[in-house]
Amino acid sequence: MTVGPFDFIIVGGGTAGCVLANRLTADGRHRVLMLEAGPRDRSPWIHLPIGYGKTMFHKTLNWGFFTEPEPTMNGRRIYWPRGRTLGGSSSINGLIYVRGQAEDYDHWAALGNTGWSWKDVLPYFIRSEHNSQGAGPAHGADGPLWCSDIEHRHELIDTIIAGAGELGIRRTADFNAGDQEGVGYYQLFTRKGRRCSTAVAYLRPARGRRNLRVETGAQAVGLILEGRRAVGIRYRLKGRMYEARAATDVILAAGALQSPQLLMLSGIGPETEVARHNIPLVHALPGVGANLQDHLQIRLMYKVAKPITTNDDLRTVFGRARIGLRWLLTRSGPLAVGINQGGLFTRVMPGPGTPDVQFHFATLSADMAGGAPHPWSGCTFSVCQLRPESRGSVTLRSADPFAAPVMRANYLATETDRRCTVEGIKFARRLAATSPLRTLLTEEVKPGPEVEGDDALLDFARATGATIFHPSGTCKMGSDPMAVTDARLRVHGIGGLRVVDCSIMPTLISGNTSAPVVMIAEKASEMILADARAGSAAVAVASDPLATTSSRHPAPAPEGSPA
């Protein structure tokens, strides 16, 4: 069955997709279809900030991926939750608003991505924000996405801030002005004690527009291509197959794992990978699925001397009733802010430079992220290296579009990554040993005082390290032979096709990825509309700087010939 026609089709109703759906339909001129494989964002666990502990393993709202056994992580398969509902991972994540460092974006521009420096992208961060700190040179107060301060300070986080000061780490009230170094409270994607996902901030105000059609439960299975131009998408909805046609652009916003999967399923990607699954090759693009990057978190856990932690709030029926009633009546308290309230950015490797590790300080401890709290007062120091050198990949498991892709993270594959991770753990221990924290933290439960020396700490990282949920880079923008998209996010060599999500990052930014993805979608929507107005949308074949010189862009095989 054919639906449409549409001007734009957005594949993925997640963090980026909801932004695009709003911005591309705002002037009423363009007909837009957005497809989301998951359900609507109706679960109360989505909207309750602390509820991401429940959505972490939710079988309906979460894709629940696993990596392949990781040789560098003792052969473990690492659990990778990804949002499968309107709002995507912005509906199930830890709510933290972090942009990254100015140098992250200046580096993108230095790689040849014109228009992606810090000064270029800052206006799109500002445009998106409704910041509780008000408008200023680095922040906006009129955007749809609420970014809120944590109003009720926590004794544990205040004590951590004091301890960091003893180590020479300055307190900051703003991690998001381009220089992250410091310690303080995070801002959160919340509005009046409720999660403010992109589905809430962007999609909800646009749902009544006649030129926007949103289909949930609709999983894309492949692109419709005419020669080297994308003209539509095939998808399954309620057991039936549909085709939708796009007059201008098909926009993949399915995330760093499934955008490359869809490209490869459609015959666009590494020639050997496509051929391995007997998929006819449309366009050889070796960078599809390569360059996978992620932040690896190592979690240290401590017992706390006072019953002030979230463990204590949740331990008894009375405690749960008390904080639940407080949230219902005032939209405040532990349920309104999530778990990770405090953060710290610093440099642990020798030499000058910007911070190379990030800490998340949680007022809760559990054996695993999203697991049941321990039966004692506890907290967690989570540390991750910000700019890992290690690179993984996303490939196909089969030609079945409903099979999960093959993900190989390849964590800790370089000496720099291993050293930085170990130094981050050692910094956490120095912080815990400062005079403000020495009496509040009574015992290091993990890794435990018996784990000493760099080799033992690295073994601990390999045995317990987990994703902090930031996979990216698998459709990177650039002009080198491994680039997949250009600086206007058009897929090299294929007309009418763009990618707008975390996969276009050439290098992982220094922090949480939701805010940067919103920025990417804001900037992309402006470029897409400008190209449409100019009548030059999606001319990626003509714009491809390597089209006449690179073997990655062979002429398409005649119809019916073997790939």
N, C-alpha and C positions, 0 to 999 in steps of 0.2 A: 504494500500500500504506500502511495506517495502522499506526502503532506507538504504544504507550502503553497507558493514559493516564499522564500525569505531573502532578506538582504544579507543577514549574518546568521550563522549558526555557531553557538557556543557549546563546546563539548566539555561538560563538567560544571556543575553548579556549586563549586567550592569557593575558597577564599577569593580567587581571582575572578571566577565566573560570575559571581553575584555583583561584583564591581562593574564588570563589563556590561552585564544585563541592564543595570541602571543607566550607565553613561551612554550606551549606544542607542537607547530608546528615549532619552530625555527630550530630544527636539521633536519627537513624533514623526520623523521622516522615514525611519528605517524599521523594517519588520525583522524581529529577532526571535529566534528559537533557542532556548537553553535546555540542554539535556542533563539530567542528574540521575545517576544509577541508583542512588539511595532514596530514602523516603523524605518527606517533609520534616522540618526541624521542630517537631511537636513534643518530643520527650522532655519532661521536667528536668531530667539530669543535664540536658544541654544548657538550660537557662540558669540553673543554680551554679554559681561559680565553682564551688567545691565539688560539683558533680562530675568533673572530668575524671575523678578516680573511678567512677562507674562507667563512663563512656570509653575508658581506656580499653576495655575488653568486651564492649557491647557488640553482639554478633550482627545486629542490624545496622547500627550507626557507624561501624568501623570495618574497614576491609580486613584488618587482622593479618597482615602479611608477616612472613618470616623470611629472613635471608637464607641463603644456602649455608651449610656448615662452614664456619669461618676458620681457616687454618691458623690465623693469627690470634684467634680468640678461643683456643683450646677446642676447636671443632664445634663450638656452640652455634646453634641457629638463633639469631637475634630477632626478637619480636619487634615488628615495625607497625604500630597503629597508624592508620590514615583515615581521615574523615570520609564517611559515606552517607552524607545527608546534605541538605541545603546548608550552605556555609562551609562545607567540607571540614578541613582540619581547624578552621577558626571556630567551629561549633563544638570541638572536643578537646582543644588544646589547653595549655596552662595559663592562657590569657595575658601573657607578658608582652608589653609593648616595648620593643627595642628595634632601633633602626640599623645598627651597625656603625662602623667608624667611617668618617669622611674619606679616609684613604682607601677603603674598600671600593668605593664608587670611582674615585680618581684612578684606581688601578684598572677598573673596567674600561674607562675612557682611554687609558694609556695603551691598552691592548688593541685599540682601533675602533672602539664602540663610541662613535661620536654622539654626544648628547646624553651620556650616562655618567658624567662626573658628579661630584657631590653638589656643586652649585646648580647643575642641571636637574638633578632629581629632587632637591630640597623643596621646590614649589609643589611637587605632587604629594610629598609627605604632608606639607602644610594644608594643601587642598582637602585632603582626606579627613583631617583631624577636627574633632570637637574636644579640645584639650581642657581639662579642669584647671590648668594653670593659666589659662587665658591665651590670647593672641600675643605674638611677639615675633622677633626676627626669625626664629626657628620653629615656631608653632602656630597652629591655626585654631580658631574657636568656632568656625562656622561650617565645618565639614560634617559629614554624616556619622563618622566613626568616633565613638566616645572613648577617650583615653583618660582614665581617672586616677588621681592620687589615692593611696590607701590612707583613709582618714584616721583610723584608729591604730595608733602605734602599738607594737608588740614588744614586751620586755625582752624577749630573746633577741629579736632583730636589733633593738637599740643596744644591747650588750655586745652583739657582734660588731656593730658599727664602732663602738668604743674600742673594742679589741683591735680592729683594723687600724684605727688611728694610732694605736701604740706601735704598729708596724710601719707607720708613715703613709698610710693610705688615707687620702683626704675624703671627707664626706661630700657627696654631690646630691643635689636635688633634681638633676636632669641628666640622664644617661644618653639623651637623644639630640644633643646639639652638635654632634660631630666628633666630640672628644669624650670617650666613654670612661676614661680612667677615674676610679673612685669607688666608693661604697655608699649604699643608700637603699631606699625603698624603690621597688619597681613601680612603674605605672601599669595599669591593667586595662584590658578591653572590657570595661564594665560601665553600665549606666544605672545609677540608683540601685546598686546591689545585685544587678542581673548581668549575665554575659551579653556583650555587644558584639556578636559575630557579624560577618559581612552579610549574612542572610537577614539579620535584624536591621543593620545600618543601611544597607544598599538595596536589597531585594524587596523587603517589605514595603517601602514607600513606592516601589515601581510596579507592584503586582497588579494594580488596577489598570495599567496602561493597555490600550487595545492593540498596540503594536508589539507587545511582548507576550510570548507563549512559553510557559515553563512546563516541562514534562518531568515528573519524578518517576522513579522506577524504570527509567529508560537508559539502557546500557548500550553505548556505541560499540559496534563490532568492526567497523572499517570505513575508510573514506571512499567516496565515489569520485573517481578520477577520469577525466577525459584528456588523454595524452598526459602532458605534464601540468595539468591544472586540476585543482580540487574544486568540485562543483556541488558536493553534498556529503551526506553521511548516512550510513546504514545503522539502524539501532533496533533493539528488541524491547518491546513494552508489552507487559501482560501476556507473554507467550507468543506475540505476533511480531513479524519483522516489518519494519517501515523504512522508507527512504525519504529524506528531506533534502531539498535543493537550496543552495545559497547562490545568489546572484553576484555577491561581492567577495565575501570571505568565509571560510570555515576556520574557526579559532579553537585550537586545542588548549584547554585549560584543565586538563585531567591530572596534573601534578607530575612530579619528577619520575614517577614509576610508570604511570599509565599513558602519558603523552608519548614517550618513546615507544611503548608497546603498540599503541595504535598506529604510529608511523610504520613500524616494522610489519605489522599485520597487513598493512596496505601496500607493501612492497617498496617502502622508502626506508633505507637504512644500510647497514653493512652488507655487502653483496653476499659474503659467505653465510652470514646469519639468516638472511632471507631465504637463500637457496637451501639451507639445511632443513627448512620446514616446508619445502616445495611451494613456496609463495612466489608467484611471478614477480620478477624484479621490475619496478617502475623507474626507480632512480637510486643509484648507488650513492649513499651518504654515510661514510664510515663513522662519523661522530655520533650518530643516533644511539643513545643508550650508554655511551662512554662518558668518562669524566664525572662519574657519580661521587659525590662528596656528602659527608654527614658529620655532625658533632657527636663525639663519643663521650658520654658522661660516666664519671666514676663517683660513687656515692659513699661518703663516710658517715657513719651514724654514731650518735652520742646519747647517753642517758643524761637527763636534765634533773637538777636537784629540786626543782619546784614543780608543782602540778600546773604549769602554765601553757602546756603544749596542746596541739590539736588532738594528740593521743588521749589526753585527759578529758577534753570536751566530748569525745566520741565514745569513751570507755563504758559509760553507764547509760541506762535509759533516761535517768534524770538529766544527765549532761546533754544528751542528744535532744531531749525535749526543750531544754533551756535555750540552746543555741538555735533550734528550729523556730521556737516562738519569737526569739529576738529578730530573726530574719523576716518572719512573716509580718511582724508589727513595725519594724524599723528599716528593713532591708540593710542591716548592718551585722557586724560580728563575724565570727570565723567562716560562716557559710557564704559570706558576701565577697570574700577576697581570695579564695583559693588557698593553695598550700605554700607556694613559693612567693614569699613577700619581699625578701631582701636579696640584693645582688651586689656583686663586686667584680670589677674588671682591673686586672693588673698584669704586669709582665714578670715572668718567672725565668725566662731564658736569658743568658748573658747578652750584654750589648744594649745599645739604645733602641728605641722603637716604641710602638704603641702596644697596648695590652695584648697578650697572647693567650690568656685564659679568662674564663668567665665562671663565676660561682652563682648558684641558686641556693639560697638558704631557706629550708623548709621547716615549718613549725610542727612537723610530723615525721615519724619514722615508721618504716614498714620493710618487710623483706624484699619487696619489689615495688617498682612504681605502679601505683594503682591498687596495691594490695592492702590487706587489712592492717590497721595500725597495731604496733606492738602494745602489749599490756602494761607498759611502763611509760613514764614521761620521757619523750625522746624527740630528737631533731635530726636533720640531715644536712650535710654540706655536700653539694654536688658540684664537681668541677669538670669543665671540658676545655680542651684546646680549641682556640677560636679559628685558626686557619690551617687545618690539617693538609699535609702534603699527599697523604694516601688517596688513591683513586680507585673506585670500584666500577661496577658496570650493571646495566639492566639489559637482559636479553630475553628471548622468547622461550617459554617452556614447550610450546607447541603452536600450531596454527589455530588452535581453539581460542577465540577471543574471551571466553569465560574462564580460562585457566590463568592463574596468577603468573605474573612474569617471574623470571629468575633474577634474583637480586644478590649481588656479591658486594659487600661493603668494603672489604679489604682494610679494615681498621688496623692502625698501628703497624703499617707496612714499612715505614721509614724510620731511621734512627732519630730524626728530629721529632717526629710524632711521639715516639716512645719516651724520649728524654723530657719533652714538654709535659707529657701526661704525668710522669713520675714527679717532676718538679712541682706540678700543680697539687699533687697529693701532699707533698712535703710542706708546701705553703699552707694548706688547710690545717696541718698539724701545728705549725707555728702559730697560726691564728688561734686555734683552740687552747694553746698554752699561754696566751697573753693573760695578764692579771685580771682584766674584767671577766674573762670566760673561764678562768682556771677553777673557780669555785662553783660556777653555774653548771658546767659540764663535768659530771662526776666519773664518767667511764667512756672510753672509746670502744664501742661494740664492734664496729667494722672499720678498717680491717682488723683492729685489735692491736694492743701494744706489743704482742709477740711478733708481728710482721714488721721487720726492720730491714733496712738496706734497699738499695735501688732495685736489685734483682727481685727481691720478695715483693716490693710494691708493684713492679711491672707484672709479676705473676698474678697479684691480686686484681690488677686492671684487666688482664686477659680473662680471668675467671669470673668477674662480676660486671664488667663494663657493659653499658647498654646505650641504645640510641637516645638522644634527647630530641628526636623527632624532626630533624631538619634536612632530609635528603634533598639534593639539588644538583643542578649542573648537567643533566643528561641530554639536553637539547641546546647546548650553550650558544650564545650569540658571539659573532666574530666573523673574521674573513679568512682565517687560517683553514687548512685542509680538514681539520676536525670540527669546525664550526657547523652548526645545524641551522641557525637563524642569523639574519643580519641585524643591524642596529635598529631596524623598524620591526623586528620580530617576525619577519617573513621567512618561511622555510626556503633555504637556498635551492634553486632549481625547480621549484614547484610554484606555480601561480595560484592565487586565491587561497593560500594556506598560511596561517600564523600559529605560533605557540606563545601563550601568555600565562606563565606560571613560574614556579621556582626552578624549573628545569633550564631556563634560559640563562641563569647565572653562570658566567664564565668561571668565577671563583666564589666560594661560599663566603657570605658576609660574616662579620664578627659579632654574632649574636643570634637571637631568635628570629625566625624568618617570616612570621605573619605580616608584620608591618611592611617589610620590603616587598612582599608579594602584592599587598594592596597598592603600594606605590607603583610597582611595575604595571598593574592593571590600569591604574589611573593614567599613567603616561601612555600606555598602549592604546587606550580608548581615544585619547586625543589624536594620536598618530593615525589610527584607523579611520576616524572621521575626517581628518584632514586629507588623507589619501582618497577617500570616497568623494569628497568635494572636488578634488583636483582631477578626478576621473582616472587615477593611476593606482588604484588599490591593488595590492598583491601582485605587482609585476616583478616577482622575485626572479624569474628566469632572466629577464633583461638586466636586473640590477646585480645579479650574482657576479662578483669580481673575479671568480675563478671559472666561470662557465665555459670559457673557450680554452682553458689551459689545464684544467684538472681532470684526471681520470675518474674522479669521484662523480662526475657529471656526464656519463656516457649517454649517447642518444638512446631513447627508449626502443626496446625491441618491437618489431612489427607485431600487430595484434595476432595472437594465436601462435607466435613462435615461442620456443622454450626460453626461459629466463637465463 
